[in-house]
Amino acid sequence: MTRMLIIGPPGAGKGTQAVRISEELGVPAISTGDIFRANIKAQTPLGQEAKRYIDAGDLVPDSVTNRMVRERLGEGDTAEGFLLDGYPRNAAQVEELDGILRELGQELDVVLQLTADNEELVQRLLGRAQKEGRTDDTEDVIRHRLDVYDAETAVVVDLYAQRGLVREVDGLGTVDEVTRRIMAALA
């Protein structure tokens, strides 16, 4: 059984690698973004609540995110394992996830941390923004997102490192190279 998190800065390839790991290990990849979109599309009460924050340009509060993750991890396809992407993002969410897993009689097996040089990430994200026509992804915005990531997730990585769960993998290189490194780190 594999219950894992994937953590890494914007542009490190978490989404791409999550799909590959999910297929390789036969566990669902669960992204908080996907959970938000599914709840909003289905117009669930949680989705409607999240949509109000998103439409206002605010972050969805932990209370809503936690409830969505709790519901998703309670679904049958996660019994044999899962890969969480985008959660937890802070110490309070780590504590909440611990409680959710305890209630399910489960525990986390590994935290996969994709690492990458910030200058490489800035160039990668600028290229992606240009290719996708994302005019809001300027260099200043990208650098700010990287700073926020560093500030918010450092504590999450530290908490899991204290438990001996973190496996660091270089997120730079071709998609196949990174996937091979990840699978080797998980072996």
C-alpha positions in Angstrom: 0.0 0.0 0.0 1.2 3.5 -0.8 -0.2 6.6 0.8 1.9 9.5 -0.2 2.2 13.2 -0.7 4.0 15.0 -3.5 5.3 18.4 -2.6 7.3 20.8 -4.7 7.4 24.4 -5.9 5.3 25.8 -8.8 6.7 24.5 -12.0 8.5 21.5 -10.6 6.3 19.1 -12.5 4.1 17.8 -9.6 1.0 17.4 -11.7 2.7 15.6 -14.5 4.6 13.3 -12.2 1.5 12.7 -10.0 -0.3 11.2 -13.0 2.7 9.0 -13.9 3.1 7.8 -10.3 -0.6 7.1 -10.0 -0.5 5.0 -13.2 2.7 3.2 -12.1 1.4 2.3 -8.6 -2.3 2.0 -9.4 -3.4 4.5 -6.8 -5.5 7.6 -7.4 -3.8 10.9 -7.8 -5.8 13.4 -5.7 -5.2 17.1 -6.4 -6.9 19.7 -4.3 -7.5 21.7 -7.5 -9.3 18.7 -9.0 -11.3 18.3 -5.8 -12.4 22.0 -5.9 -13.3 21.8 -9.6 -15.3 18.6 -9.1 -17.2 20.0 -6.1 -17.9 23.2 -7.9 -19.1 21.5 -11.1 -21.3 19.1 -9.1 -22.6 22.2 -7.2 -22.2 20.4 -3.8 -22.6 22.6 -0.7 -18.8 22.5 -0.2 -18.3 23.4 -3.9 -20.7 26.4 -3.6 -18.8 27.6 -0.5 -15.4 27.2 -2.2 -16.7 29.0 -5.4 -17.7 32.1 -3.3 -14.1 32.4 -2.1 -12.5 31.7 -5.5 -14.9 34.1 -7.3 -13.9 36.8 -4.8 -10.2 36.1 -5.6 -9.6 34.7 -2.1 -7.9 31.5 -1.0 -10.3 28.8 0.0 -10.0 28.5 3.8 -8.6 25.5 5.5 -12.0 24.5 7.0 -13.5 24.0 3.5 -10.3 22.4 2.0 -10.1 20.0 5.0 -13.7 18.9 4.6 -13.2 18.2 0.9 -10.1 16.2 1.4 -11.8 14.3 4.3 -14.6 13.4 1.9 -12.3 12.4 -0.9 -10.0 10.2 1.2 -13.1 8.5 2.5 -14.0 7.2 -1.0 -13.4 3.5 -1.7 -10.7 3.9 -4.3 -8.3 5.3 -1.7 -8.4 2.1 0.5 -5.2 0.7 -1.1 -3.4 4.0 -1.3 -3.4 7.5 -2.8 -1.1 10.3 -3.9 -2.1 13.7 -2.6 -1.0 16.8 -4.6 -1.4 20.3 -3.1 -2.3 19.2 0.4 -1.3 19.8 3.2 0.1 23.2 2.7 0.6 24.3 6.3 1.1 22.9 9.8 -2.6 23.0 10.6 -3.4 21.0 7.5 -0.7 18.4 8.5 -2.5 18.0 11.8 -5.9 17.7 10.1 -4.6 15.1 7.7 -3.1 13.1 10.6 -6.6 13.1 12.1 -8.3 12.1 8.9 -5.9 9.2 8.4 -6.1 8.1 12.0 -9.9 7.9 11.7 -9.5 5.8 8.5 -7.0 3.6 10.3 -4.3 4.6 7.9 -1.0 6.5 8.0 1.3 8.2 5.5 4.1 6.1 3.9 6.1 8.7 2.2 6.4 12.4 1.3 8.0 12.9 -2.1 9.6 16.3 -2.3 10.5 17.5 -5.9 13.3 20.0 -5.7 14.4 22.5 -8.3 16.6 25.6 -8.6 14.4 28.7 -8.4 16.1 30.4 -11.5 15.3 27.3 -13.5 11.7 27.3 -12.3 11.3 31.0 -13.2 12.4 30.3 -16.7 10.3 27.2 -17.0 7.2 29.0 -15.8 7.8 32.1 -18.0 8.1 29.7 -21.0 4.9 27.9 -20.0 3.1 31.3 -19.4 4.1 32.4 -22.9 3.1 29.2 -24.6 -0.3 29.1 -22.8 -0.9 32.9 -23.2 -1.0 33.4 -19.4 -0.3 37.2 -19.2 -0.8 37.2 -15.5 2.3 35.0 -15.0 5.0 37.7 -15.0 8.4 37.2 -13.6 7.5 39.2 -10.5 4.3 37.1 -9.9 6.2 33.9 -10.4 9.0 34.9 -8.0 6.3 35.9 -5.5 4.6 32.4 -5.9 8.0 30.7 -5.3 8.6 32.8 -2.2 5.1 32.0 -0.8 5.7 28.3 -1.5 9.0 28.4 0.3 7.5 30.2 3.3 4.4 28.1 3.6 5.7 24.6 2.8 9.0 24.7 4.6 7.2 23.9 7.9 5.3 21.0 6.2 8.5 19.5 4.9 10.2 19.9 8.3 7.3 18.2 10.1 7.4 15.2 7.8 11.3 15.1 7.8 11.1 14.8 11.6 9.1 11.6 11.0 11.6 10.3 8.5 9.0 10.3 5.6 10.6 12.8 3.2 12.4 11.5 0.0 13.9 14.3 -2.0 14.0 14.0 -5.8 15.6 16.4 -8.3 12.6 17.7 -10.3 14.7 19.1 -13.2 15.4 17.1 -16.4 13.1 15.4 -18.9 9.8 14.0 -17.6 11.1 10.5 -18.1 14.3 11.2 -16.2 12.4 12.6 -13.2 9.9 9.7 -13.2 12.8 7.3 -13.1 14.3 9.1 -10.2 11.0 9.1 -8.4 10.4 5.4 -8.9 14.0 4.7 -7.7 13.4 6.8 -4.6 10.2 4.9 -3.8 11.8 1.5 -4.3 
